[in-house]
Amino acid sequence: MTEANDIPRPDALPGWPAPEEQGAWFGDPHVERALLDSYRSGTMHHAWLLGGPKGIGKATLAYRFARFVLAHPDPATVDATDLAVAPDDPVARKVAGRAHGGLLILERPWDDRGKKFRTELTVDVVRRTLPFFGTTAGEGAWRIAIVDAADEMNLSAANALLKVLEEPPPRSLFLIVSHVPGRLLPTIRSRCRRLNVPVLPMERVESALEATGVDRAVAVAAAALSGGSLRRAAAYCDGDSLDAWRAFAAVTAHLPDMDLPAVHDLADRVATRGRDDLWAGFVDMLSGWLSRRVRGEPEPGEAAAVSAAVAATPLERWAEVWDNLGRVVTDTDIYNLDRKRAVLRLMLHLAHAARM
């Protein structure tokens, strides 16, 4: 049996603070202000849906707000101008260690047998809200549940969450993180106040990276590839990830022609045993590349311009590749298939789409 302290965080990046440990907020100050003003009003909505692309700080904002509310349980006494809580505050330390009795975290469960996280946030996890909200809190205390991420709930879990949202206990707060809010049940969305979290400007991503000790040149390159996602930028600060991006950009620059040795080199890089981060990074690279093709956007950073054949490829062909990407990645992860073969297969899909 794996000890609780030995279980990693879902989607954790080695060397980077988890959202509950992150004291700084690099996102839009107006978003933070909206939460603060609502709390101070004394009529705050019991459920907030924090929406926006993955990696832009939604979970960090959720923990930041939860930490603030737990540290300042009486809205009438709040005179702060932001949601900062001193890192040595007992509440901050407990939240960082996921040890605060007033905070419940709902996320994909750990599979001890497979030594990995389940692919779905299950109904058993959401049902933990029943004993959590059913216990008697101290006078004036809050009970806060963070759902990270709601997109990962299966239907049973979503219905269970809906039920507790329909009958919220007194002084309860739900902070629901979603990368694609439109895919959630309409009934869940209707019971939440929506707060859209915008992507970060490139210069703010650069500043955030440099604040954590990243070399300036690396920070600039990573920010250019980030698409406004600090998480994605942090992943590119690994030299292996930047090298993989350069290899990917070199291969895709000449589609439909393919340098097969270069494609095999790329596949070897991102399918390295024990480097799940490189595999996830490749999936993100390909997803971003397809997204830019659909939107007609240029390639970022050091990447070369796309070929004339790629630029002339109809959008429906890229949509077909996107569907294939989802199927290949899902099958590879669920059935533990060979990742190098998956990479080769997906790159051939790109060449085929550009050649038709």
Secondary structure as the mmCIF struct_conf table of DSSP 4:
data_model
#
loop_
_struct_conf.conf_type_id
_struct_conf.id
_struct_conf.beg_label_comp_id
_struct_conf.beg_label_asym_id
_struct_conf.beg_label_seq_id
_struct_conf.end_label_comp_id
_struct_conf.end_label_asym_id
_struct_conf.end_label_seq_id
HELX_RH_3T_P HELX_RH_3T_P1 ALA A 4 ASP A 6
BEND BEND1 ILE A 7 ILE A 7
HELX_LH_PP_P HELX_LH_PP_P1 PRO A 8 ARG A 9
TURN_TY1_P TURN_TY1_P1 PRO A 10 ASP A 11
TURN_TY1_P TURN_TY1_P2 PRO A 14 GLY A 15
BEND BEND2 TRP A 16 TRP A 16
TURN_TY1_P TURN_TY1_P3 PRO A 19 GLU A 21
BEND BEND3 GLY A 27 GLY A 27
HELX_RH_AL_P HELX_RH_AL_P1 PRO A 29 SER A 41
TURN_TY1_P TURN_TY1_P4 GLY A 42 GLY A 42
BEND BEND4 HIS A 46 HIS A 46
STRN STRN1 ALA A 47 GLY A 51
BEND BEND5 GLY A 52 PRO A 53
TURN_TY1_P TURN_TY1_P5 LYS A 54 GLY A 55
BEND BEND6 ILE A 56 GLY A 57
HELX_RH_AL_P HELX_RH_AL_P2 LYS A 58 ALA A 71
HELX_RH_3T_P HELX_RH_3T_P2 PRO A 75 THR A 77
BEND BEND7 THR A 81 ASP A 82
TURN_TY1_P TURN_TY1_P6 PRO A 87 ASP A 88
BEND BEND8 ASP A 89 ASP A 89
HELX_RH_AL_P HELX_RH_AL_P3 PRO A 90 ALA A 96
TURN_TY1_P TURN_TY1_P7 GLY A 97 ARG A 98
TURN_TY1_P TURN_TY1_P8 GLY A 101 GLY A 102
STRN STRN2 LEU A 103 LEU A 106
HELX_LH_PP_P HELX_LH_PP_P2 ARG A 108 PRO A 109
STRN STRN3 TRP A 110 ASP A 111
TURN_TY1_P TURN_TY1_P9 ASP A 112 LYS A 115
STRN STRN4 LYS A 116 PHE A 117
BEND BEND9 THR A 119 GLU A 120
STRN STRN5 LEU A 121 LEU A 121
HELX_RH_AL_P HELX_RH_AL_P4 VAL A 123 VAL A 126
TURN_TY1_P TURN_TY1_P10 ARG A 127 ARG A 128
HELX_RH_AL_P HELX_RH_AL_P5 THR A 129 GLY A 134
BEND BEND10 THR A 135 THR A 135
HELX_LH_PP_P HELX_LH_PP_P3 THR A 136 GLY A 138
TURN_TY1_P TURN_TY1_P11 GLU A 139 GLY A 140
STRN STRN6 ARG A 143 VAL A 147
TURN_TY1_P TURN_TY1_P12 ASP A 148 ALA A 149
HELX_RH_3T_P HELX_RH_3T_P3 ALA A 150 GLU A 152
STRN STRN7 MET A 153 MET A 153
HELX_RH_AL_P HELX_RH_AL_P6 LEU A 155 GLU A 166
BEND BEND11 GLU A 167 GLU A 167
HELX_LH_PP_P HELX_LH_PP_P4 PRO A 168 PRO A 169
TURN_TY1_P TURN_TY1_P13 PRO A 170 ARG A 171
STRN STRN8 SER A 172 SER A 178
BEND BEND12 HIS A 179 HIS A 179
HELX_RH_3T_P HELX_RH_3T_P4 PRO A 181 ARG A 183
BEND BEND13 LEU A 184 LEU A 184
HELX_RH_AL_P HELX_RH_AL_P7 PRO A 186 SER A 190
TURN_TY1_P TURN_TY1_P14 ARG A 191 ARG A 191
BEND BEND14 CYS A 192 CYS A 192
STRN STRN9 ARG A 193 ASN A 196
HELX_LH_PP_P HELX_LH_PP_P5 PRO A 198 PRO A 201
HELX_RH_AL_P HELX_RH_AL_P8 MET A 202 ALA A 211
TURN_TY1_P TURN_TY1_P15 THR A 212 GLY A 213
HELX_RH_AL_P HELX_RH_AL_P9 ARG A 216 SER A 226
TURN_TY1_P TURN_TY1_P16 GLY A 227 GLY A 228
HELX_RH_AL_P HELX_RH_AL_P10 LEU A 230 TYR A 236
TURN_TY1_P TURN_TY1_P17 CYS A 237 CYS A 237
BEND BEND15 ASP A 238 ASP A 238
HELX_RH_AL_P HELX_RH_AL_P11 GLY A 239 THR A 252
TURN_TY1_P TURN_TY1_P18 ALA A 253 PRO A 256
BEND BEND16 ASP A 257 ASP A 257
HELX_RH_AL_P HELX_RH_AL_P12 LEU A 260 VAL A 270
TURN_TY1_P TURN_TY1_P19 ALA A 271 ALA A 271
TURN_TY1_P TURN_TY1_P20 ARG A 273 GLY A 274
HELX_RH_AL_P HELX_RH_AL_P13 ASP A 276 ARG A 295
TURN_TY1_P TURN_TY1_P21 GLY A 296 GLY A 296
HELX_LH_PP_P HELX_LH_PP_P6 GLU A 297 PRO A 300
TURN_TY1_P TURN_TY1_P22 GLY A 301 GLU A 302
HELX_LH_PP_P HELX_LH_PP_P7 ALA A 303 SER A 307
HELX_RH_AL_P HELX_RH_AL_P14 ALA A 308 ALA A 311
TURN_TY1_P TURN_TY1_P23 ALA A 312 ALA A 312
BEND BEND17 THR A 313 THR A 313
HELX_RH_AL_P HELX_RH_AL_P15 LEU A 315 ILE A 334
TURN_TY1_P TURN_TY1_P24 TYR A 335 ASN A 336
HELX_RH_AL_P HELX_RH_AL_P16 ARG A 339 ARG A 355
#
